[in-house]
Amino acid sequence: MLKYVFRKYALVLFSLGLLAFGSAQAAVKVGQPAPALTLTDVQGAPVSLDQFKGRWLALEWVNPSCPFVQKHYNSGNMQKTQRAARELNVRWLQINSTNSSHPEFKDGPSLMAWNVAMKSLPTRVALDADGKTGRTYGAKTTPEMVLINPEGVVVYHGAIDSIRSASTREIALAINHMEQAMREATAGKPVSVPESQPYGCSIKY
């Protein structure tokens, strides 16, 4: 009997732990202020949310080893979205939250070299090797996107587009949620799809 009670009690505690973990991960809320972030860019300089105060800011979680990231970079779709950000005067912060002990981790020079090879167009490229910022934002996948307005409020969070697939063939059929959100928000319009389910590889915290 005692063994049964203990097992039941342990199961309840485990369930509560999962709930707590889940709520901690759901840190980004559309319509709410973006959490603070503290990162280091690939040149070793500090990066914070305050540095982008008064400007539109796009966040992109990346892992070059992820097939879903490769889909959007090898096809040029992510670079196209980054070009749209430049046209709209949106700063673009690329974040790699892969743990430094993981085989897929890239240090600053390696990540920058990959971006150069991909002809990528982020404003800044930052490392989050301890996963603090990724966890603060509740980021779960690569790629995962967030758009923050000049007042520091989240106006979009989710996937880059509408089709959950690693195939480049689907890109032409998909709605690019991130580009749509940037164009609508910077024009002063409501974002028609403010949230979507991110898809891709799990972040290697």
N, C-alpha and C positions, 0 to 999 in steps of 0.2 A: 504493500500500500504506500509506504513511504517512498519507495523507488518510483512509483507511478506519479505521486505528487511532485517529487523532485523533477521528473522529466517534463511534466506539464508546466511547472514553474519556469524551468529552463527554456522551454519552447516559447512561453510568453515573453520572457526577457529577450530572447533572440529576435522575436517578431518586433518588439519595441525598438530594438537596436536597428533593425532594417528600416523601420519607419523613420527613426531619427536620422539615419544615413541618407535616406531618400529625401527628407525635407532639407537636409544640409546641402544636398546636391542641387535642389531646385532654387538656386540663389538668384538667378536672373529672371526678373519679372517685367514684362512689357508694361510701360506706363509708370515704372518705378525708377528711382535713381540707380545708375549702374554702380556696382560695388567698386571700391578702390582696388587698384592693382599696383603692384610693385614688381618690376621685372628688370632684367639686364639685357641690353641689345647685343647683337653679334660683335659690336666694337667694344663692348665692355661698359657702355654708358648706361646710367639708370633710366628707366622708363616708368612714368606714372600717369595716371588718368588726368591729373592736374595740368600736365604739359599740353593736353589737348583741349583745355577749357575754352569754351567759346567757338569750337569747331566741331563739325561733323566727324565722327570716328567709326570706322568699320573694324571689327575684330574678326580674325580668321584663325581657327585652330588648325595646325598642319602637322603632318608626319609624312615625309617624302617616301617612306616605305609602304604606305597604305595604298592598296589598289584603287580606292575611291578618290584619294587625292591625286594619284597618277592619272585617273580618268579625266579629271578636270584640268590638270596641268598639261598632260600630253596632247590633249585636244585643243588647248588654248582657251578653254572656257573660263578658267579662273583669271587668266590674264585679261581677257575681254571684260570681265566684271571689274577688275582692278582699273582698267582704262576708263571705264564708265565712272568709277569713283574719282579719278583724277579730273575728268571733265566736269564733274559736279562739285569739285573742291572738297571731297571727302577724304580725310586722312585714312590710311589703311595700316593697321598694326597686325602683323603676322606673328602668331604665338606657337611655339613648340613646347608642349608640356610633357614630352617623353622623358621618363626618368633617366638620369645620367648613367645608371647601372644597367639599363636595358640595351640589348644588342642593336635596336633600331635608333638609339640616341645619336644625334649629330651635334658636335660642338659648333661654336660660332663660325669658324672658318669653313667648315664642311657644309653647314646650312646655307651660308652665304654663297658658296660655290654652286650649290644646287640651284639656288634662286637665279644666279647669273646664267647657268645653263638653260634654265626654263624661261629665261627672259621675263621673269616675274617683275611686278611693279608695286610692291608694297612700299609704304612710306618708311616704316621701321620694321625690323625683324628682331624678335626677342625670344630669349630662352626662359623657360619656366621649369627647370630641371627638378626642382623640389615639388612641383605640382601645386604650389600654394594658390596661385592665381586661377589655374584651371578649376581647382576644387571650389574656390570662392565663387566662381561664376557658374559652377555646376556643369561645366563642359564635360561631355561624355564621348564625343566622336570626333574623328577627323575625316572630312572637314566639318566644322561647325561655325556658324556665323552670328554676329551680333552687330546691330547698328545703334549708335548712341548719338543723340542730338546735341546741339551746342550747349544746352542746359544740363547735360549729363544724364538725361533720361533715356532709357532703353525704348526704342520704337520698333525694333525687329529682333527676333531671336529664332534661329532654326537652321534649316538646311539651305544650301545654296540654291537648290531648285526643287521641282515638284515630283521628280521620278526617282524612286529609290533603287538605284542600279549602279553597277560598276562598269557598265557598257557605254562606250562613247556614242553608240548608235542612238541612245535615248536622249542625248543632249538637245538635238534639234526639235524633239517632241515636247520637251519640258518647258515649264515656266520658270524663268530665273527669278526666284523670290527675292534674292538679295539685290539684284539690279533694280527690280521693280520697286522694292522698298526705298532704295536710295533715290530713285527718280521721283517717286511720289512725295516722300518726306521732304526732300530739299526744295520741292516746288510748293510746299505749304499744304499739301493734300493729305488726307488720312491714308495711312498705309492699308491697302485692301487686304493683305494677308500679313498681319503683324506677328504671327507665330506659326511655325510648322515643326514637324518632327525631324530633328537632325538624323542623318543616316551616315554610315561609313564604318570605319574601324574604331574599336574602342581605344581611348587614349591610354597609353602605356604608363600609368602613374607608378 
